[in-house]
Every structure is written in C-alpha cells, then in structure tokens.
Amino acid sequence: MSIDYQSLAVKGVQALSPYQPGKPIDELARELGLRPDSIIKLASNENPLGPSPKALTAVREALDELCRYPDGNGFELKQALSVRYGVMPAQITLGNGSNDVLEVITRCFADPASEVVFSQYAFAVYPLVTQAIGATGVSVPARDYGHDLDAMADAVTDRTKLVFVANPNNPTGTVHGAGVIEAFLERIPAHVLVVLDEAYCEYLQGDGYVDGVSLLERYPNLIVTRTFSKAWGLASLRVGYSISSPEIANILNRVRQPFNVDTLALSAATAVLDDEDYLQRSRQVNAEGMKQLEAAFEHMGLDYIPSAGNFIAVDVGERAADINQLLLQQGVIVRPIAGYGMPGHLRVSIGLPEENDRFIESLARALDSLATAETGKGA
Ligand SMILES: *Cc1c(COP(=O)(O)O)cnc(C)c1O
C-alpha cells in the first residue's frame, strides 16, 4: 500500500511552499548554453564588489582548521560586534545567516496557539517560519508598499507573540525613521516581542540612519537582527546575528544548533568588520547605482518604489513575467516578486555601473520587443 507522505507531515508544513531564491548564475548558464561569466545576476541583493580582501585572507588562514569544530560560542566575532555596536557579547546570538536567527526566534516564542504579525509585502521568511511551526500568520495590509505600523500595532491580540518589522523592508525598500519606530514600540505590550530586521541598515546614511540597537535599553521586548550577507559581502558564508537583552539571547541559545556558524564564516565576518573602507565603497557604489537606475526608469516612464536598500522594485506592468523571460534570454537575472503579491514589479539589485547599464539596455530591448509584438498583433 502506498503511503501519502504529504499527510504525515505536520499541518503547517503540508501547506508550505519553499522559499524562492534568486536564480543561480550556473542554472541559467546550463539552461541557455551560455558561459557563466556572460551572465549578470541582480537578483539576491548581493554586494557587487565581491568579498573584502580582508575576508579572503581570513578564510585562507582558517583553512587549516577545517578538521575541527568551529567555536560554538563565536567568541571573537561576538567580541568584534560588541565593540563595534557598544553591546555586551551576552546580548548577541549568531546564526547561519540571519534567516537562521529569525527561525530560532520564532521557534522559541511562538507555537500553534500563537499569532505572528507581519506586513503585506514583507520579507517572505516571516510567513514561512510562522507557518512551518503551525502558528497563525497575520498579514497586515501595507501603506504605500511600506509597513503600516499603526495598523500592525492594532493587529496585536492576546494571542500575539511576535511582530516582525523589516526596516528597510525587502522587496519594497521602504523604511521608517527612528521616531516612527519608537512610536510603534511604545504601542506594543511588553509581553509581545518585536523583531526589527535590519538586514540593510548599513546602507542607511546620515540623518536617515535608524539604529534599532540604540532602542534596546528602553524596549527590552525588542530583538534586532542583522546580517553579513548584504553590505558586508559574505552571502555565501551564511552569517547573521541578533542583538537583544541577555535574557532573550539566553533563550535563543537553547534552540540554536551548537555549531551553526562555521569557522570560515566566523573568521571572515570578524575580519570584515575591520574593513571600513570596503563598507564605504559598498555604500558609494550603491548610492551611485541607485541614481543610475532611478534616472533610467524615469527616462523610460516606469514607476519605481524609492528604496533605502541595495535594490529597487520597478513597476513594469502586467507583462512583468514576459519581461523577466526576455531579460533572462539576454543573460540578465533579476527577481520577479509575484510571490510577494507584486506581479507587476521586478526587484533589481544594484550592481556595478556596467552591470546596471547592461540591465537598463536589456530592459529597454525587452520593452521594445513587447511593444513591437503588440503593434504587430493590432495591425
Ligand atoms: C536578505 C535578508 C535577510 C537574511 O539574509 P541572511 O543571508 O539569511 O542573513 C533577512 N532579512 C531581510 C529583510 C533580507 O532581505
């Protein structure tokens, strides 16, 4: 007799569809018979500069230790983070990417009786981890594509255990200022935990900088998560972390896998925190690339959502899926976000100037060929 394994899976998992990552370069190369180096990927908000030389040196030096388990406490990385951000090492929880930390938080604090609040168009991992543990996700309608924090505070009930806020948000790039975040935290009851996901905070500059860590003392129910995958350029190594009260970190530590961050990742992340020059260049390349894409969209008459991250969502209309295909055929990978409920938008990561140019030219060609096809049909 055949067994329906689907029915054996726990309820939350039965209805789950897996996270859809950006298409890997090698996959498109195989599909199109192209050389990988002829393809550009602007689909996963990776740092276009490549890794910092300091990270590369640290990884090479760490190679001899591959036979040993990593430092499960991440002593040196926590030291470096604690100096940089003015917190105690006991407030830091390391993860295999911040994705891991987000999942650990959810497993520690929510169960099938709980509600977890997040925004429409927010990062896909929040509903995913919520559903996987069988909790009830409460998706609050967005305002101008951003988090409607008042509505999110209103959505908190007796059953709410967690609220996720991405600031800046992915895939929309929307951001709230410090005052707005504080006003929101004021409205959240002390027994509800707020996860402030700051995966893109390194791209915020000057007056626009919002720093969740500075709010931890006043709001002990706050957990700030950050990552080395974006501005720090280490997406492949999988390192992220949270900063919270030591009490919360202690709880997260019980569920965290003992060796969730490997030696190469620990070494590279520690080393890159010393490379202020790399961070500066990353910000610079991003700010210039953002202007380049905004100008091109305006020139083409396309609406876009102003973004505080290292990516931008552009409205290409109802033919977005076709345009995405036409971009892929030209060796350009961007991110369709229909899965986020935004079927008319494509999310494009900011690349190097020449990558941005190539994307802009390919997009113009795709729009042209669709327009020509339309006219052809009409005639
Ligand atoms: C990319 C991203 C993350 C997580 O990335 P990791 O590589 O797992 O650290 C978390 N939150 C948001 C909003 C992101 O865009």
PDBQT file of the ligand as one rigid body, heavy atoms in Angstrom, charges set to zero:
ROOT
HETATM    1  C1  LIG A 401      18.494  39.033   2.856  1.00  0.00    +0.000 C 
HETATM    2  C2  LIG A 401      17.612  39.272   4.028  1.00  0.00    +0.000 A 
HETATM    3  C3  LIG A 401      17.763  38.594   5.240  1.00  0.00    +0.000 A 
HETATM    4  C4  LIG A 401      18.619  37.430   5.523  1.00  0.00    +0.000 C 
HETATM    5  O1  LIG A 401      19.679  37.147   4.917  1.00  0.00    +0.000 OA
HETATM    6  P1  LIG A 401      20.712  36.071   5.507  1.00  0.00    +0.000 P 
HETATM    7  O2  LIG A 401      21.551  35.830   4.321  1.00  0.00    +0.000 OA
HETATM    8  O3  LIG A 401      19.955  34.867   5.949  1.00  0.00    +0.000 OA
HETATM    9  O4  LIG A 401      21.407  36.739   6.628  1.00  0.00    +0.000 OA
HETATM   10  C5  LIG A 401      16.951  38.904   6.295  1.00  0.00    +0.000 A 
HETATM   11  N1  LIG A 401      16.019  39.855   6.192  1.00  0.00    +0.000 NA
HETATM   12  C6  LIG A 401      15.821  40.533   5.068  1.00  0.00    +0.000 A 
HETATM   13  C7  LIG A 401      14.774  41.573   5.039  1.00  0.00    +0.000 C 
HETATM   14  C8  LIG A 401      16.597  40.244   3.940  1.00  0.00    +0.000 A 
HETATM   15  O5  LIG A 401      16.355  40.883   2.805  1.00  0.00    +0.000 OA
ENDROOT
TORSDOF 0
